[in-house]
Amino acid sequence: MGDTAAFVCPGPIFPAMADVTIIVNPASGNGRARSLLGTIESAFAHLRPRYEISAGPGDEERLAWEASERGAETIVAVGGDGTWGNVAHGIVQSGASPRVALLAAGTGNDFAKSADVPAADPHATAALVRTGSTRDVDLGVAGDRVFLNCCGTGFDTAVLARNARLPVLRGPIRYMAAALGEIMTYRGERVSLSPWTDPAALPTLLTVFANGAWYGGMFHIAPHAAPNDGMLEAIRIRDVRGAQRVALLLSAVRGKHIGRPGVEVGRGPDFTLEFPSPPLVNTDGEVRRAATSRLRVRVLPGALRLVAPASGA
């Protein structure tokens, strides 16, 4: 996560208001949050927020839970999809329902594209916080883990592991480089998925459950997914080899993988997967080992109050 000891809020510090907490992941985007904090402080100064700095991987979950327990009315999450998902998980665990605003400081910041929120603009986001504009959006749950944007198993977990070993590259190009590095060597596994037209255990390259349409910073993985329809978009890609994998990867940048041979799409509120052994699961770009070889993935309709313009996704 990087050294957070020297991370301080620049400029004047205003007395904190109990109703706005800003949670910052200083390691997001290879430290991009650090360079944004001055602008964020300027944009939110009139709201006198309380700042909380993540001290390590996943610490945003604890900070969000504590802010919710304190009665925060709005939590502003500064980071990328992983940070945003961790904040959502902490809120759900608390049982509270504060509003959540997203500020982009990560690699892909994919969910903001689907939710149509001005996550790249601290001043516009602060204005929405001030006016109280919100929309209810869905959350997903994989096993016991909440996700905001996407959950995946298979090829993407190997890509994320390689991605972590490419610190020199930044942004979506880093994910693409990692994907190309794994594309010839990753071994698919047999996975069954139900309910499905063919629930049999099949050699599978990748299975994705999408609440948002974008993935990995540049892949239009689920073009028809919407974060407010009470459904998850399920994409199962059967295992293919060599040049076919490369073609699938490149076509997914524009969402053109849908309809290609071996790519199956479904929609629903609840799915169950069976693996030969407990799988690695990617939730919003963070990888964890599932507790068992059976994984349930489901939707929580309208579970998050998102600070957003009144119209949109």
N, C-alpha and C positions, 0 to 999 in steps of 0.2 A: 504493500500500500504506500510505502514511502515514508520519509521522516516528516512527522506532523508537529514535532516539538516547536519548530521555529515558525509555524504558520499562525499569523496573527491578523486580526482585522485592521486594515489600514485606516487612517483618518480618525475623526472624532467618533467616540462611542456614545450613543444616546441611551437613556434609561430604557430597558426592555419593556415592551408591552406583552402581557401574558398571552394575548390572542394570536400572535404571529411568531413562529419559530422558523428560522432558516437553518437547514441541515446541509452542511457542505462536505463533500468527499474531495479532499485536496489532491487525491491521486488520479481522479478522473481525467481522461484525455491526456495522460502523461503530465499531469500537473496543470492542465488548462484552467481549472477552477481558481488557482492562485492568481492568475492574471486577470480574472474576471471579477474578483471580489471587490475591488475599488468601485467598479461600475455598479455592482449589485448594491453595495452600501449606499451609494448616491441615490439609486432608484428607490430604495426602500426606507430611506432615512426618516421620512415623515410618518412611517408606520412604527418606528422604534422597535424593530424586531429583536428577538433573542437569537444569538448565533450559537450553533452547536457544530463542532468540528469532529468528523469521524476520525477515530484513533487507529483504525485498522480495518482489514477486510470484513465487510458485513456489519460494521458497527453502526451504520445508518439505521438498521433494524431496531437496535436497542434505543437509539436516540429518538426514533419516531414513536416507539412504544412509550417512552418516558414523557415525551411532549404531549402525547394523547392523554396519558394519565394525569398530567398537570392541567388538562382542560384547554389546550391550545385550540383555537378556532381555525387557524390556517397553518399548515406546514408547507414550507417551500423547500423542495428537494433540488440541490445543485449537484449535478453529475450527469451520468448517462443512464442507459436503460437498466443496468445493474443496480445503480444507486436508487433509481426510481422504484424498481421492483422491491428492493430491500425496505424502503420506506413504506410501500404499500403493505408488505408482509407485517411489519411492526404495527401498523395501524389496525389491521385485521386482528392480530393477536391481542390487541388492547381491548377490543370490543367497542371502541369509540368511533366517531365518524367526523373527524375534522375535514375541512377542505384541504385539497392538495394542489399546489402549484408546481410546475416543472420548469427548471432552468437548465439549459443544455450546456454541459461541459464535458461530455463523454466522446466516445469514438464514433458511434452511429447515431445515437439519439433518435432511434427509429420510431418510438411510440408517439412522439410529438407530431410526426408527419401524418399518422393515421387519425390522431385526435384533433388535428388542426388547431394547435395552440402555439402562441408566439414564444416558444421556449428559448429562442436565440436572442430575445429582446427583453432585458431586465426591466426597462421602463414600461413597456407595454404590459408585462406580466404584473408589475406592481400596481398599475392602473386597474387591472382586472381584480386583483386582490382587494383594492380599495372599494370598488363598486360592488363586490360580492357576486359577480357573475359566475355561475357554475353549471356544469352538466354532469349527470350521473353516467359513469362508464363501468363496463364489466371488468372483472378480474378473473384470472384462471387459477386453478389449484392443481399441482402435480404432486401426488402423494400428500404430503403435509406442507408443501411449499407453495406460497402464493406467487403468481407471476402477473405482470402487467401487460407485456407485449407478446412474447412467444415462449413456448416450451419445445425443446427438441431432444431427440435421442438418436444416436448413431454417428454419422459422419461429422456433424457439427461439433460434437464434444471433442473429437480428435483435432478438429480445426482450432477450437478455442485453446486447447492445450499447446498447440504449436504457436498460436497467436501470442501467447504469454511469453514465448521465447524470442519474439521479434521486437525488442524495445526500440530499435533504431527507427522503424517505420511508424507512421502515425495515420490516424483516420481510417476510412474504409479500405484504402489500399493495403493496409496491414492485414485486414481480414482476408482480402482477396489473395495476397501472397501466401498466407497460411493455408487457404483452401487449395491453391494450386500445388502446394508442397505435400498435401495429404492425398491428393486425388488419385494418384497411382498406387499408393501403398495401403490405404485403409481397407480393412476386411469387413465386409458386411456381416450381419448376423440374422438368424431366423427370429422373426417377431410375429406374433399374432395380435390382431386388433379387432375389437368388437365394441359396439355393433358396426358391422361392415359388410359390404356385398360379398367379400371373400375373407372370412375371419381366420382362415388357416394360417399357420406359421409359415411365412415366406421369407426368402433371403431379401433383406431390406438394407438399403443404403442410408436412408434418412426418413424419420417421421417427425413432422412438425405440427404443433397445435397452436394456431395463431389467433390472437385477440386483435392484433394490429397487422397491417398489410406488409410492412417492411421488416427487414431482417439483416443483420450483419452489416449495416451501414449502407448497403447498395443493392440488396437483393429484394425484388418485389415478389416475395415468396408466396403470399396469399392475396392476390389482387382483389378478391371479393370480401375479404374479412373486414368487419366493422366492430369497433369497440363498444357499441351500444345496442346490439341486436340480440343479446341473451344467448349467443351461440359461439362456438369455436369452429374455425376452419381447420380441417384436418388434411394434411398433405402427406401421402405415403409414396416414397420413391423406391421402387424395387431395385435390387442391386444390379448394376450394369458395370461394364469394364472399359478400360482404356479410353479411346476417343469419345465414346458415348458419355462418359462421366464429364469430360471437359465440355462437351456440347451442352449437357444439362446445366452445368454450372454457369456457363456464359448466357444461356437463354434465360436463366432465372433473374438476371439483372434487370430484364425488361418484363418479367412475368410471363415470358413465352414458353416456359417449361410446362405450363398447364396445357393438357391435351396431348403432350408427347407420349409415346409408348413407354409404359412402365411407371407413369406418374398418375396417381389416383387421388381424387379430391372428394372429401365428404364434409358434412356440417352436422353439428349436434351439440347438446349440452353436457354429454357425459360419455367418456370412452374408457376402455380397459385394455391394457397391453400386457402380454405375457412374454417374458424373455427366458433364455436358458439360465441366466443368473442375474442378480441385481445389477441393473444398468447404470451407467453414468447418465445424468439428466441435466440438460442445459435449461435453466430458467433465467430469461432476460440476460443472457451472456455470462452467467455464473454457473459453474459445473459442480454438482454434488452427486454422490453415490446414493441410489435409492436403497431403502431399507430391505426390500424384498424383490423377488423376480416378477411380481405382479405390480403394475403401476396404474393407478386410476388418475385420469385427467378430466377435470370438470370445470364448469363455468360458475361464477358467482354473479348473477345478473345485477347490474346497477350498484355494485358494492362500493364504489369509490366516488366521492364528490370532487370532481376535477374542476379547478379554476380554469375557465375557458370562455371564449365568446359565446353568446347565447345561441348562435347558429353554428352549424358545422357537423362533424361526424357524430 
